[in-house]
Amino acid sequence: MITIISGTNRKNSEAAQFADHYASLLRNKSSEEVRLLKLEDLPHDWFHTAMYEEESQSNSIATIQDEYILPAERFVFIVPEYNGSFPGVLKLFIDACSIRNYKGNFDRKKAALVGIASGRAGNLRGLDHLTGILIHLGAIIYPEKVHIASIPNLKDNAGKIADSKTLQVIERQADGFLGF
């Protein structure tokens, strides 16, 4: 199973749009199950002072972990740039999952990373930060990271991703990741 994670809790985000595109692409290219986890859909009952104790983990996070994280063999992270890095909610989510079945979450599982940004670098630093965290957790990072910059310029009048070079880069990464 492949889990695609849209790495922000912002409603109607650019990350969600790219994650939807990536999920559709993988579903068309593979018979492997593809699940999409949008952090904007996370409930808010899991962020509390006792969240780092296994017996205090909220049922909602445990359910999400059991459905999207533990059974996944591969992950695709679609990560917007927030303040020169990646969104805090993504780090908080990873932390919340790490208190239960630490090794089962990301250890020896493969991950592809896509950075998106309105600016020029396509979240270069944010993907570097996330790479360090995932490697610490034991994940195997697909070496061809995708950095998508100037995302407002890549869309058509309807707001859909329309830039052919961007779509080709995403497809190339997806093809390589499926063979990884």
N, C-alpha and C positions, 0 to 999 in steps of 0.2 A: 504494500500500500504506500502511496505517496500522499503526504499531507502538504498542502500549500498554505502558508501562513501570511495573511495580509497584516503587516506589522504595525498597525496603528489603530487606536480606538476612535479616531475621528470619523464621524458619519459621512457617508458618500465620498470617501477619499479617493485620491488618485491611485493609491496603493490597492484599494479594493478593485478598481477597474483593471489594473494590470494583473492582479491575481485572478480575476474572472477570465481574462484573456488567456493566461498561462494554463489555468485549469482546463479550459476548452481545448487548447492546443494539445495538452497531454492526453486528454480523453480521446481525441481523434487519432493519436499516434500510438497508443498503447492499450492493451487489454487490462493492464494493471488498474486496480481501484485507485481513484484520485478523490481525495476529500479536500474541501476548502474550509479553512478556519479563518474567519474574519474577527480580529480582536475587537472590532466595534460591537460585536454581538456578545461579548463577555458580560456575564452578570456582575454586579458590583458587591456581592456579599463576601468575597474572599479576601479583600484587602482590610486587614485588621492586625492588631499588635501580636496576636498569637498565630499568625499565618505560617510561621516558620517551625511550628511544632506539628508533627505528623498527625497526632490525634485531634488537632484543631483545624486541619485542612477542610475547607468548605466542601460540601457535597457537589456543588456546581463545578468547582475546579477538578475534583476527582473524576467526575463524569466526563468532562472535556479531555482530561488526560487519558482516561481509559478509551475514549472514542477516537481521538486524533493523534495523540503523542505515542503512547506505548505500542500500539500495533503497527505504527508506521515504520517502514524500512528506509524511507527516504523523505527528505523535506525540501521544499522550495520556499525560501523566505523572500517576500517582496517588501522591501524596507525603504520607507521615505526618509529623507534627511530632516532631522529636527535639531536645530542648534548645533550643527556640525557633527552630529552623530546619528544614532537611531532613537526612535521613540522610547521613552521610559516604560511605557506599558508593556513593551515587548520584553524588556529586561525583567520587569516585575512578574510577568507571566512565566518566564523561564525559571525565575527564583521560586515561584509558588509551586511549580511542578517538581522542583528539585528536592523537596522535602520527603517525597514518597517515591520509592522505586528509582532512586538516583541513577543507577546504571542502566535501567530499562528505558529511560527517556531518550537519550541521544548517543550513548556509547556505542561505537562501531556502526552507527547509522550514517548514511550519506546525506549531504546537504549542498544545495545550489543556492547562490545568493544573487539577488537582483536589487540594485540600488536605484532609487528614483529621486529626482530633485528638480526644482524649478531653476536652480542655478546651473553652474558650469561643470561641476565635477561628478554628478550622478551619485552622490552620497559615498564617495570614495572612502572618507575617514570612518563613516558609520559602518560600512561593510568590514573595514579593518577591525574595528572594535568588536563587532559581532563575531567575526572569524575567531578572534582570540578567545572569546567566551565559549563558542562552540567547540573549539579544539580542547579547551580546558575540560569540557564535559565529555570528551572522547569522540566527538563527531569527526567524520572524514569529509573534508571540504572539497567540492568539485572545483578544480583550479580555474575554470573559465567563468569568472564573475562578470556580470553585466552591469554597467553603469549607464543609466539613461538620464541625460541632462536636458535641461530646457523643455520639460514636458509640456508646458502650454503651447509650444510651437509644433508639437508632434500630432496634434489633433485636428480633425475636420470640423466643419461648422456645427455638427451634431454632438461634438465632444467625444467622439470615438478616436481611438488610437489609429492614425492613418499613415504615419510616416513609414514608407516601405523599408528603408534601411533599419529602422528600429525593430520593425516586425521580423525582418530577416535575422537580426542579431538574437532576438528572443528565441526564434525557432532554431537557430544553430545551437544555442545553449541547451534547449530542451532536447534536441536530438542527441547531443553529446552526453547529457545527463542520463538519458534513458539507457545508453550503452555503458555507463560508468559503473 
